[in-house]
Amino acid sequence: MPKVSDLFFKTAVVWLILGIGAGLQMAISGDHGAFPAHAHINLLGWVTSAIFGGYYALNPAKAERKIAMAHYGLYNVGLVVMLPALYLMLHGNTALEPVVAAGSLIVAAAVLLFAFVVFSSASVRSASELSPATR
């Protein structure tokens, strides 16, 4: 499995655990005010990260490109900025709204980067695949 796929899957599992933790906290406390954060943790963190990992596993040539690892890094920076701030904002810390917005923009940029990867036709070729004229 390509490294970026493995990283996306491992990170997805971490987000799943955090999403379940947020859900349990809401269930135990009876306060469901943070359900939008819980949904974002599960959908953007767990589901979308796993889908990214699956895409790269199915497209190993694209997974080997540097842009794939840039996508992984940018996406997860965005999630780490956005999701905790969203959770805390929904618990009353409205001063974090600009942080949520900034994290959302980073996530959006990472999704556009992924779209570029998906729609690009360029792939990585090893030196043995190159013709003598291009070496």
LINSUL-V58239 format. One record per helix or strand. SS is the DSSP state (@ for helix, = for strand). FROM is the first residue (numbers start at 1). TO is the last residue. If there is no record, write none. Layout:
BEGIN
<<SS:FROM:TO> <SS:FROM:TO>>
END
This chain:
BEGIN
<<@:3:29> <@:35:58> <@:60:63> <@:66:90> <@:94:119> <@:127:129> <@:132:134>>
END
